[in-house]
C-alpha cells in the first residue's frame, strides 16, 4: 500500500533552516509529480511547492527564494529545504502525490514551528 512518511520538522528560530524529507513506498515514485503542502492553525491547506517527475519545480509566492524542493528517485525520497524561516511558516507540512488528475494521497505530516 502507498505510504508517504515525512520527517525533519521541529522548532527553529526565525531566520533558521530546516530540511524536510518525504519517504515514499508502495508506489513507483519516479512516475509521479509530487508536492509539499502546509496547514497552519485556522488556515486553509496551502500548496507551497511542487516538482514534476522530470524535475520541474513551482513555488508559492510566499516561499519563493527561500524554499527549495528536490527529489532523489533512486531513494524514493523528496525533500524541502527551508531557509530564512519566518514565524508565519509555522504549520504542519505534508507531502503529497499527484496522480496526474490532482493530488490524491497525503502523508500524515511533520510539525514545523518557527519561534524565538
Phi, psi and omega in degrees: 000154182291135173223136171236120185236117181270152175207166175105356178288173179163194179259130181219150178282154175306137184090351181278184183228153172216153171237120177267148175236150176227111179264125182255145174212162179076014181208161176272091190306319186293344181284335195258142161288150183225165178206164173247127174250160170218151175227118176267155180305129177076008182238163176288152173296138185235133173279115184264331181200149176220156179219132180281170178294342177265357176100002176288142187237154173219149183226149169292149180302328184292342183239356184301132181089347180245325182253147176227124177262142178208170179213152174234098184295332179293333180255003182052043186224141174243153183230158170224108175273122184242117179244165178049048185294145182240157177305327180288354173277354179299125184182171166269124182257129180234143173267157186213151179255139177253118183283351186107341175243023181119168178288129187234358181206133181235150169281177183281337174102163176224138185278132172241123179237123180249110185201148176267000000 
